[in-house]
Amino acid sequence: MALCSTPLPPACEKELVRLTALVPDADLATLVATEPAFQKGGFRAGNTPVLRTRLQQIACGAGDVSSTLRRALARRSRAHTLTGLIAVEALTEARHALAALLGAPVLLVALLLDERIEVRVRAEGWLQQPAPFLALDPAEAVARLRDLFADLHGLLGCAPQDAGTAPTHEAWLAQKERLDHRLRDLQSENRRLKGVEDRLAGLQRKTVLADEQRDAARQRVQELEKDLRQTVRELEAATVELTRERTHREERVTAAVELALALEFHGWLAQARAVERDAQRPDPHAELLSQAEAALRKQSEADRHSGNRALLTARREQVEQTLATVRAALRNALRPTADLHAVEGALAAENLRLERLLDPNAPASPLEAALAAQFQAARDNDLPRLRELPDLLAALHVLDAPAVARLQAAFQRRVAALEALGVPVPQTENLSPAAALLTRALAGETPAILLLDGHNVLFGLPSRYNPVRGASLTEAEKRQMLARDVVRLAGPNPALRAWLVFDGPTRQDTRAAPNVRVTYSGGQGEHRADGVLLDNIRFFISASPETPILLVSNDQDLCAHARRLGAVDLPVLDFGAFIPH
């Protein structure tokens, strides 16, 4: 950059021109060879007048002034030779006197050429002021400088002069001897003070260490006092409890024995009387059994699934009864035949198969079985209130995590069964394999993952998301409309998990429905959503290879890559036929 960002006044430019004129030709040739400012424009080393003019333009202009050129100009300034030796604060205090003796332009240029940044900053600040320096006459300026540098003036050995008489050599030698004595005294004092300073630093370190140890000890004492108070309180409480137990021990033992006897006798008599009363009233049991048989027949007629389960249950009971008979024969046979062993194994395998088929997730406790039965028997309108019941029981530590998971699965099966009521058997004869797969997933026949390339679907269905008639939709409204369509399509079918991916500046994930997720890819560049879709395909394939994955897109490169990974691609128009209107 230039000497400073503030334009220089003519007087300062004149001083710079004077300094550039003092640069020797040899130094000027070196600057021409090394400075980038001379590398352009066809400047030759032998054309000194032109080079010097160029040097003046660089120094006074707004272009860059390198540190090399700054130092070259500073060496020609006698004012800089003086100011470069003075500290920043001393320069600030002596600026008025120096400006009166050297001249304001000369002083400002010398300060702007200084290598210290803080000096240049202050000089530029003074340059911006209308009157940066006080008007002093030379005598007053000299007096100020003598007062400011009185110590230095004394150390330089300026002996008092008689009026008009120069100091003699003998006076100079005497002054030198006094100064040598003073210097030796100061050196001795400096060594003594240095030793004191070292001892002081050591004592300070020891003080800090002692303070830390004191604070640690105080903290430890406070902790011990707290523990002691707690122990005393516990001891007092235990003493009181022990005294109370000793006082009422006999009464409590007697009361406990009486209560146990009362409960025991009552249990014996009550159970015998209840058995006697129930044995004398067979009618309610017979009526209840007939009602249960009628309810089971009605359930089998109304619900094909219940009828199938009833049929399989009957088969299982028959197989269990036959298996028990065969095993009894094996236990009591003297010579069991090979056929009997084979039949026993086949019956056991069939019984196990029917047991797993009827109840793949058998409850581990009576409470879990009762809750699962209540989920199946609850009314449809009561299901939303029961959704959080397994989590509440888990928070109360009534059920463990596997039991909670089985109850949640039972709840979801009940909801899925309700949502699938009335869904016709899918007709897939005339559909493409991808469309047939989506049809079966919507009917609940198979679980599936549905991935949608969001913007590609919007472009592929212009008649729906960019209609010719009516008010045009914004991009955000189009995306919301597509998300609502996917929710209406996949929302009632929890076995189908839909994932809608759009390009977006920042990564964002939201749920439009329990089984519909909307994701904005984030990142930069093109095909950002494609990367998210392919990453999801890789994850689903590795986590569950048997679960089919559908990709809705018209992007041929994306579809080809998805097919290589194991997904099935569905054209956008074929997907549009499934959207409910």
C-alpha positions, 0 to 999 in steps of 0.5 A, spaced: 500 500 500 502 507 499 505 510 505 498 511 508 491 511 506 490 519 507 492 523 501 499 527 503 499 534 503 503 538 498 509 539 503 509 532 505 510 530 497 515 535 497 519 532 502 518 525 499 521 528 492 527 531 496 528 524 499 528 520 492 532 525 489 538 523 495 537 516 493 544 514 490 544 511 483 547 505 485 541 504 490 536 506 484 539 500 480 538 495 485 531 497 486 530 497 479 532 490 479 528 487 485 522 492 486 516 489 482 513 496 481 519 497 476 518 490 472 512 493 468 513 499 463 520 497 460 524 501 465 531 500 463 537 500 469 541 506 465 536 511 464 537 514 471 532 520 470 526 516 468 527 511 473 528 517 478 521 520 476 518 513 476 521 512 484 517 519 485 511 517 482 511 510 487 513 514 493 508 520 492 502 516 489 497 511 491 500 504 489 504 499 493 510 502 497 514 495 499 518 495 505 525 495 501 523 502 498 520 504 505 527 503 508 531 506 502 527 512 503 528 512 511 536 512 510 536 518 506 532 522 512 536 525 518 529 526 521 528 518 521 534 517 524 532 521 530 525 518 531 527 511 529 531 511 536 525 514 540 519 510 543 512 511 541 510 514 547 516 519 547 514 520 540 507 522 542 509 527 548 515 530 544 512 531 537 510 538 538 517 540 540 520 536 534 515 539 529 517 546 531 525 544 530 524 539 524 518 542 521 511 538 521 512 535 513 519 533 515 517 529 521 510 526 518 514 523 513 519 521 517 514 517 522 510 514 516 517 511 513 518 508 520 518 500 520 513 500 527 506 500 525 504 503 531 508 509 529 505 509 522 498 509 525 499 515 530 502 519 524 497 518 520 492 520 525 496 526 526 496 527 519 488 527 519 487 533 524 487 540 522 492 542 527 496 536 529 502 540 532 502 546 537 506 552 534 512 553 539 519 557 538 525 553 537 528 556 544 521 553 547 522 547 543 529 545 545 527 547 553 521 542 552 526 536 549 531 538 554 526 537 560 523 530 557 530 527 556 534 530 562 536 523 564 539 522 557 542 529 557 545 527 564 548 521 562 551 523 555 556 527 560 554 535 558 558 538 563 556 545 565 559 551 560 561 558 562 558 563 558 562 562 551 567 557 554 568 550 551 569 545 555 576 542 556 579 536 555 581 535 563 573 537 564 571 532 560 576 526 563 573 528 570 566 528 567 568 521 564 571 518 571 564 520 575 560 517 569 564 511 570 563 510 577 556 511 577 555 506 571 559 501 576 555 503 582 548 502 577 551 495 575 552 493 582 545 495 584 542 492 578 546 485 580 543 486 587 536 488 585 536 482 580 538 477 586 532 480 590 527 479 584 529 472 583 528 471 591 522 474 590 519 470 584 521 464 588 517 466 594 511 468 590 511 461 587 512 458 594 506 463 596 502 460 590 503 453 592 502 454 599 495 458 598 493 452 593 495 447 599 491 451 604 485 451 599 485 444 598 486 443 606 480 447 607 476 444 602 477 437 605 476 439 612 469 442 609 467 435 606 469 431 612 465 436 617 459 435 612 460 427 612 461 427 620 454 431 620 451 426 616 454 420 620 451 424 626 444 425 624 444 417 621 447 415 628 441 419 632 436 416 627 438 409 628 439 410 635 431 413 636 429 407 631 433 402 635 430 405 642 423 405 639 424 397 636 426 395 643 420 399 646 415 396 642 418 389 640 413 385 644 407 388 642 409 388 634 411 380 634 404 379 638 400 383 633 404 380 627 403 373 629 395 374 630 395 377 623 398 371 620 393 366 624 387 370 622 389 371 614 391 363 614 385 361 617 380 365 613 384 363 607 382 356 609 375 357 611 374 362 605 377 357 600 373 351 602 366 355 602 367 358 595 369 351 592 362 348 596 358 354 593 361 354 586 360 346 586 352 347 587 351 352 581 353 348 575 348 352 571 352 359 570 358 355 567 354 351 562 351 358 560 358 361 559 361 355 555 355 356 551 356 363 550 363 362 549 362 357 543 357 362 540 361 368 540 367 363 537 362 361 531 360 368 530 367 371 530 369 365 525 364 367 520 365 375 521 373 374 521 376 370 516 383 370 520 379 368 526 376 362 523 383 360 520 386 361 527 380 357 530 381 351 525 389 351 526 388 351 534 383 345 533 388 342 529 394 343 534 390 341 540 388 334 536 396 334 534 398 335 542 393 330 544 395 325 539 403 326 541 401 325 548 398 319 547 404 317 542 409 319 548 405 315 553 406 309 548 413 310 548 414 311 555 411 304 557 413 300 551 417 294 552 419 294 544 418 301 541 417 300 533 421 305 529 415 307 526 412 310 533 419 313 533 418 317 527 411 318 528 413 322 535 418 326 531 413 328 526 408 330 531 413 334 535 415 338 529 408 339 526 406 341 533 412 346 534 410 349 527 403 350 528 405 353 535 410 358 532 405 360 526 399 361 531 403 365 536 410 367 533 411 372 539 408 369 545 408 373 551 413 372 557 408 374 562 401 374 564 401 381 564 404 382 557 399 377 555 393 380 558 395 387 555 396 384 548 389 381 549 386 388 551 389 391 544 386 386 540 379 387 544 379 394 544 374 399 540 377 402 534 376 409 537 380 407 544 386 405 540 389 412 540 389 413 547 392 406 548 398 408 543 403 410 549 401 405 554 407 400 553 412 406 554 408 408 560 409 401 563 416 401 561 418 408 564 414 405 571 419 399 570 413 394 570 415 391 563 422 390 560 424 392 553 423 386 549 416 386 552 415 393 550 417 391 543 412 386 543 406 390 545 408 395 540 408 390 535 401 387 537 399 394 537 401 396 530 398 389 527 392 391 530 392 398 527 395 395 520 389 390 520 384 396 521 387 400 516 387 394 511 380 392 512 376 393 505 383 393 501 381 388 495 386 383 493 391 386 488 390 385 481 397 385 478 397 381 472 397 386 467 402 391 471 410 391 470 414 388 475 415 395 479 408 397 479 405 390 481 410 390 487 408 397 489 400 394 488 402 388 493 405 393 498 399 398 498 395 392 499 399 390 505 402 383 502 409 385 503 413 390 506 417 395 502 421 401 501 419 407 497 424 412 495 422 418 491 426 423 487 422 429 489 424 434 483 424 429 478 417 427 480 415 434 480 417 435 473 415 428 470 408 430 472 406 437 470 399 436 469 398 435 476 404 440 479 404 445 474 397 445 471 395 449 465 389 452 468 388 456 475 393 460 479 401 457 478 404 454 484 410 456 487 416 451 488 415 450 496 407 449 494 409 444 489 413 440 494 408 440 499 403 438 494 407 432 493 408 430 500 401 430 501 400 426 495 405 421 498 402 421 505 395 419 502 397 414 498 402 410 503 399 413 510 394 408 511 399 402 509 404 402 515 408 396 511 410 401 506 415 406 508 416 412 503 422 417 503 421 423 499 428 426 497 429 433 495 435 438 493 436 443 498 441 448 501 441 445 508 440 438 510 433 437 513 429 431 515 421 432 517 416 426 518 409 428 514 406 421 517 409 416 521 411 412 515 413 418 510 419 422 511 421 428 507 428 430 506 432 436 503 439 433 501 444 439 503 451 440 500 453 443 494 453 442 487 448 437 482 445 431 484 445 432 491 439 428 492 441 422 488 447 421 493 442 421 499 437 416 495 443 411 493 446 412 500 439 410 503 439 404 498 446 401 500 443 401 507 437 398 506 440 393 502 445 391 507 440 391 513 435 387 510 436 384 503 429 381 503 426 387 503 424 390 496 426 397 495 422 401 489 425 408 486 421 413 483 425 417 478 426 418 470 433 419 471 436 414 467 443 414 470 440 414 477 435 408 476 441 404 472 445 405 479 440 403 483 438 397 479 446 395 480 445 396 487 439 391 488 433 396 487 427 396 482 426 403 479 418 405 477 417 410 472 414 417 474 408 416 470 407 409 472 407 412 480 402 417 478 397 412 476 397 410 484 396 417 486 389 418 489 385 424 486 
